Amino acid sequence: MVDPDSALIDAIGRGDHEAFESLVKRYQCPLLNFIARTIGDRSMAEDITQEVLLRIYRAAPRFQAKTKVSTWIFHIAYNQALTEIGRRKKRRNLWQALCRSREEAPEELLADPLEPYEQTEEIMAVLGCLPENQKAALLLRINENLSYREIADILEVSVQSVESLLFRARTSLRRQLKKK
């Protein structure tokens, strides 16, 4: 089976701007939603989405079809989201170290870096407490309807690990939602 997005990536690699526009139209919203839910900040997710699209554009000439294009694209997005999460944790740790006590630190800097975008939704709040890999696996499965193999490729784990991540994520969600 031929991946229809491969032709787009090939065209982008040759400098076809219309092909890139086509790819952006196809992936911008799914990427934005995935990244926003992963990092918990829609505004920052918009910036990261643009960075991901730029990386795709730059890397298109070197793309080798070892996986589906969508898997490659979401893998780039996942890595960028993890980079942002790491930055937030470092910044929070720095502020905590600079402040003598938690009371002196600005509240928004001490907040969980994975705090959900829409705090009023219980499920988003619980989702924000999951480990990054569990949350990413669940979001890729539910929102993007990716196969276990595709999720495994994106997260760079085995299919069995994806099964385990999804099981733990769903169990955790159920347990936390029963408490509320």
Buried (B, 14 or more C-beta within 10 A) or exposed (E): EEBEBEEBBBBBBEEBEEBBEBBBEBBBEBBBBBBBBBBBBBEBBBEBBBBBBEBBBEBBEEBEEEBBBBBBBBBBBBBBBBEBBEEBEEEBEEBBEEBEEEEEBEEEBBEEBBBBBEEEEEEBBBBBBBEBBBBBBBBBBEEBEBBBBBBBBBBEBEBEBBBBBBEBBBEBBEEBEEEE
